[in-house]
Amino acid sequence: MQNKISRLFVFLLGMMVLLGSGIAAVNAATPMVAAGWKHSVGLSTDGSVYGWGSDLYGQLGLGRPLLATVPQAVPGLSLGPESSSSRVAAGWAHNLVAKPDGTVWAWGRNDSGEPGDGTTANRTSPVQVPGLTGVVAVAAANGGGSNASHSIAAKSDGTVWAWGRNVYGQIGDGTTTDRATPVQVAGLSEMWIQQTSRVPSSAWATAPAPQK
């Protein structure tokens, strides 16, 4: 009998609700907002993604440097009306989106491979993270400055993948080498994911697997 170990992987994004000028441009019923270092992203009820704040590294995804004091729609990027709150994440100066088709798209700062596209060039527009399919949740580090600029994705098969800054081993691949493309986090399988908010750190907990 196969021994199955299940865990609850809690993504704690330290999210906050922003009530600044122009928030109505997103939607009064915005299902999710996430805060980065000097920028914010929001997901509207129709699945459109918005960004506002600093665009120093292209983290607003508008294709050009811009300081946006009101939300701006990210061109060509929509998750559809059935997307869940686990499908958008704000990092220190980059963002991640998991589309309903299971692909991951990223943009913003890229000095350590944060967008996961195999380069270290800042991305001012969303680019697809190669090699990732079946992704159901994403998370991005947004505390601790550039040393915490890493990204995480959980797939429907229970595996967890990470990329970006790795100075403290936060990628989980047994090294402290930055990763510009996703690598599988070692030793994890059958991860049951829950995303929570307003807690400024990350945590792991064990939990029984859902009944099949």
C-alpha positions in Angstrom: 0.0 0.0 0.0 1.4 3.3 -1.1 2.2 5.6 1.7 0.8 9.0 0.9 1.9 12.0 2.8 -0.2 15.1 2.4 0.7 18.6 3.6 -1.0 21.9 3.6 1.2 24.5 1.8 0.2 27.9 3.0 1.1 30.8 0.7 1.2 33.9 2.9 1.5 36.9 0.6 1.1 39.7 3.1 -1.7 41.2 1.1 -3.4 44.5 1.8 -6.5 46.3 0.5 -5.7 49.6 -1.0 -8.4 52.3 -1.0 -6.5 55.0 -2.8 -7.7 57.3 -5.6 -9.0 55.5 -8.7 -9.6 52.1 -7.1 -13.1 52.2 -8.6 -11.5 51.8 -12.0 -10.7 48.2 -11.0 -14.1 47.3 -9.6 -15.8 47.8 -6.3 -16.1 44.1 -6.1 -12.4 43.3 -6.9 -11.9 39.7 -5.7 -8.2 40.1 -5.0 -5.5 42.7 -4.5 -1.9 42.1 -3.8 0.8 44.5 -2.7 4.5 44.5 -3.8 7.3 46.9 -2.7 6.1 50.1 -4.4 3.3 48.7 -6.5 0.0 46.8 -6.3 -1.9 44.5 -8.6 -5.6 43.7 -8.6 -7.8 41.1 -10.3 -11.3 42.4 -11.3 -14.4 40.3 -11.4 -14.2 39.9 -15.1 -10.7 38.5 -14.8 -8.8 41.5 -16.0 -5.5 42.3 -14.2 -4.6 45.8 -13.2 -1.5 47.5 -11.8 -0.7 50.8 -10.1 2.1 52.5 -8.3 5.8 52.4 -9.3 6.8 50.9 -12.6 10.6 51.3 -12.1 11.3 47.7 -13.2 8.3 47.2 -15.5 6.2 45.7 -12.7 3.0 47.3 -14.0 3.2 45.4 -17.2 2.3 48.3 -19.4 5.3 48.0 -21.8 6.7 51.3 -20.8 8.1 53.0 -17.7 5.2 54.8 -16.0 4.2 56.0 -12.5 0.5 55.1 -12.3 -1.5 56.8 -9.5 -4.7 55.0 -10.6 -5.1 51.3 -11.7 -4.1 50.5 -15.3 -5.2 47.4 -17.2 -2.3 45.1 -18.1 -2.7 44.8 -21.9 -3.6 41.4 -23.4 -3.8 39.7 -20.0 -7.1 38.3 -18.7 -7.9 35.3 -16.5 -11.6 35.1 -17.3 -14.5 35.6 -14.9 -14.1 32.1 -13.3 -10.5 32.7 -12.0 -9.8 32.3 -8.3 -7.9 34.6 -6.0 -4.9 32.2 -6.0 -4.1 33.1 -9.6 -2.3 36.5 -9.1 0.6 37.3 -6.9 2.8 40.4 -6.3 6.4 40.1 -5.5 8.9 42.7 -4.4 9.1 44.2 -7.9 7.5 41.5 -10.1 4.2 39.8 -10.6 2.9 36.3 -11.4 -0.4 35.2 -13.0 -1.6 31.7 -13.5 -4.1 31.5 -16.3 -7.1 29.1 -16.3 -5.2 27.0 -18.9 -2.5 26.3 -16.3 0.2 28.5 -17.8 2.1 31.1 -15.8 2.9 34.6 -16.9 5.3 37.0 -15.2 6.7 40.5 -15.6 8.8 43.1 -13.7 12.2 43.0 -12.1 14.5 40.3 -13.3 18.0 40.6 -11.9 17.8 37.1 -10.4 15.5 35.3 -12.8 12.2 36.3 -11.0 10.0 36.0 -14.2 11.5 32.6 -14.9 11.9 33.0 -18.6 15.6 32.1 -18.6 16.9 35.6 -18.8 17.9 38.4 -16.4 16.4 41.2 -18.4 13.6 43.2 -16.8 10.2 42.4 -18.4 7.9 45.4 -19.0 5.2 43.2 -20.4 4.0 39.7 -19.4 6.1 36.8 -20.7 5.2 33.1 -20.4 7.2 31.1 -17.9 8.4 28.2 -20.0 7.9 24.6 -19.1 5.1 25.1 -16.6 1.7 23.6 -17.2 -1.2 22.6 -14.9 -0.4 25.3 -12.4 -3.2 26.0 -9.9 -1.6 28.6 -7.6 1.3 31.0 -7.6 3.1 33.0 -4.9 5.9 35.6 -5.0 8.1 36.8 -2.2 7.5 40.5 -1.4 9.5 41.1 1.8 13.2 41.4 2.6 14.2 43.4 -0.5 15.8 41.9 -3.6 17.2 39.0 -1.6 13.7 37.7 -1.3 12.8 38.0 -5.0 11.7 34.4 -5.7 8.6 32.8 -7.2 6.7 29.7 -6.5 4.0 27.7 -8.4 2.0 24.7 -7.4 0.8 22.3 -10.0 -2.4 20.2 -10.1 -0.2 17.0 -9.7 0.9 18.2 -6.3 4.4 19.2 -7.2 5.9 22.6 -6.3 8.2 24.6 -8.5 10.3 27.6 -7.7 12.7 30.1 -9.4 14.5 33.4 -8.9 16.7 34.6 -6.0 18.1 31.8 -4.0 20.8 33.3 -1.7 19.2 31.7 1.4 18.1 28.4 -0.3 14.5 29.6 -0.7 14.1 27.8 -4.0 14.4 24.5 -2.1 16.5 22.6 -4.6 19.4 22.0 -2.3 21.5 24.9 -3.5 22.0 28.6 -3.1 22.2 29.2 -6.8 19.7 31.7 -8.4 17.4 30.0 -10.9 16.2 31.8 -14.0 13.8 29.0 -14.9 11.6 26.8 -12.7 13.0 23.9 -10.8 11.1 21.4 -8.8 11.2 21.8 -5.0 12.9 18.7 -3.7 11.0 16.2 -1.6 7.5 17.6 -1.9 4.5 15.8 -3.4 0.8 15.8 -3.0 0.7 19.4 -1.7 -2.7 20.7 -0.8 -2.7 24.4 -1.2 -4.4 27.1 0.7 -3.7 30.8 0.3 -4.2 33.2 3.2 -3.7 36.9 3.6 -2.6 39.6 6.0 0.1 37.4 7.6 3.7 38.6 6.8 5.5 35.3 6.8 5.4 31.8 5.3 4.4 28.6 7.1 4.0 24.9 6.6 1.6 22.6 8.3 0.5 19.0 8.0 -3.1 18.2 7.2 -5.0 15.1 6.2 -5.6 14.7 2.4 -9.1 15.4 1.1 -11.2 12.3 0.8 -11.2 10.9 -2.8 
